[in-house]
Amino acid sequence: MLLSIHIAAGGLAIVLGGVALLVKKGGTIHRRSGLLFVYSMLVLGTTAALLGFRKSPTDGNVFGGLMTVYFVGTALTAVRPVSAWTRRSNVAALTVAVGLALVDITGGVKAFNSPRGLLNGVPFVMHFFIAGVMILAATGDVRIMRFGVPPGGPRLARHLWRMCFALFIAAGSFFSIRERVARILPEPFTTAPMRALPILLVFGAMFYWLWRVRRRTLPVLLQHDSMPLTTRAK
């Protein structure tokens, strides 16, 4: 049952994430699909962590699930009105980010020193890449706690890259394994280039929208917020 819920949540998250990236930002479809994406990713991450914990407390899916919850959680609070709840959430999130960074650094060192450069099938480069991302995310959390939530473009950028990285985790966990793709999609979509394409598109969309929020006026994502999210081109 738990595995079925995990698979369903993952498929739904990939679809909803794609919709949120493609539709007009700030519109009704964007807000609703984005919120449903967050809920789906929370279920996906929680079930992944539980399934991994059943195997071993140090199973990679435990940390991957926590990472997923971390990214969508902090992406959501980035566009929520500042409150005591969001401040507490950011403090808890910082603890998770630092912990995950340390885990990945340790895993990267172990993988680097192994004969094949792998740890649980994951190359040391990926461990260090994820550790770098978590350090970057933790740095952003510290900045938020020290200086407050930034207005305009920087606030939107925080929301966008974290949502997109969460989508990358969901898409990568599915498309990186050929057997999973073959169960759902036709044979032509199981080749390595076709499986890599959705992941590349996620990053392409992320960088495109990060560029957009710094140069153009974008609609407010949430109403009744004391800190507007619009940003204008200079």
Order of alpha helices (4+ residues) and beta strands (2+ residues): alpha-alpha-alpha-alpha-beta-beta-alpha-alpha-alpha-alpha
